[in-house]
């Protein structure tokens, strides 16, 4: 084939296209971009890089500008970002679907067991189940009166997607149950076997359909099909290993419950074993590890669960993980490749993050072309405490590096091959100024990260803040994603979150300016303004998360919102708080899950003048909804409780966790705000102070009776 013949229409410059070619190109681009939107949205397999997506969108707009008559009814320029999550209904889980904490070494397993026994005050050996951790996606199946009524994905743990029609296509999932509790939610993992995965990809290749990177992506893509007949053609399987809502208990032990699930007709994993203590658990882990390659499906570790369900209940949960279980992960997969360059990204808190751009390499079924380099010390071969890592070897551009992936985390670099270091490779010089705004970038004492000092003037920080603000756990404004806020920022229309809410006021009536832009039409502009207005009313935790304060993630935002209740209470307390001391500080430190670093970060942000002014401008645009108090009907919900003296039936940690799970607030010291003191033997000054203040005091048994645990 000659050079000219190998060129396709896609390579012809817009200015050189004839009418027929332009029509063809518009049709092709509409299809490619719609597919990219869908792929991006489902996240199962984004098929275009952001840069490629933008290039195609610009080409489409340029062709439309040259041939306005050819503009298609389904023109990609009329579509704002990704399609909304339509198609699947939402299911609110009655019992949250949590994830698991991880253990990466034998030592971590010993620590896990020690932590459990400490919490329970149990000196002896505990028994645990050990079972493979299936690498698929979790699913919750609700049966009422023996009939499958809903199947939902995990989603964010609180709300998942309704995939009932699809789940009905999975042979391992019973449609009906006999002799089951009236209400039972069975949870487990949907996965695809190695053989079925290979056959599916072979079929996909024959029909020129996309290839799945690994069985997990294939399973996810197959389950999350709007057309359930496609799911039927994809051989999915299901292992049951847990449960949610139940009208009657399944058994007294984890092992018993798994047997009961098997009796009900579910497939449970045959490698599930009972272990006595950590040595036994680790031995079983090794055993499963040796079988890993021949199992015929992907697993990424072993899950240990406290066998006694009574103890599981006492252990309860941290914010997103149970205290009674842990996932012991297998070591990550590794691959060698060349480091082509090092880029510096500036995050929303100003952190300068070095990113390795790699010659693409497949690691555990996924193509990796970037890896995090964490910070400048890491590049130099030093860990967070100044200790040597990788034997002190630094990382240079041109080096051969060993890349690994553990689970879904961003790929990392494990090692450098000095024997392959190119002659003349220079140590990497970390920038001392922000590559985005030129401000000085400094490292504070004790901080591993160098940060841009530009604050609100740094465009990178501002844009990242805005992207975070519109992200899923924050304001999640339909039609306003990362791409759109970036565009608005570049145009100078939106500089800070508050500006989003004055867009209509500033551009409203004549939607002209917005609608003439590439990517926007009459309808999409009007929809956007409506979507923005719909978010003026916002739950407190979403607002707190949306502010993008360092260390304040979604879970912490929820904790803070529940603790303070209203924006006014939150804002007043933090404005008054002193770092490290005082009533407001103590109150913050008393929240389970809030530590000094986090508290300091929140206080600093709310007391920094420019930041604060920007936050106030935002809040003035909003109607912030108060956080619901824990909807517990327990007699201690909403009460402030203090424990003092020694407890005999439970540890202090357990008492605190249990009280909090019943909606009580546990404080460390007695004050006028205390509602109840629980005093064990040896109680001293706190009991005295409570007596002086006339605060109700109970002993441990009185407390257990009050909360119904006696
Ligand atoms: S138990 C409350 N058991 O791992 C804990 N999870 O990293 C309920 N997973 O979201 C989970 N195999 O999707 C459990 N044998 C197993 C598992 C398992 C795979 C998944 C599950 C969960 C994730 C947590």
Boltz pocket constraint, residues with backbone or C-beta under 6 A from the ligand:
constraints:
  - pocket:
      binder: B
      contacts: [[A, 98], [A, 99], [A, 100], [A, 131], [A, 132], [A, 133], [A, 134], [A, 135], [A, 136], [A, 137], [A, 138], [A, 154], [A, 188], [A, 189], [A, 241], [A, 242], [A, 303], [A, 322], [A, 325], [A, 327]]
      max_distance: 6.0
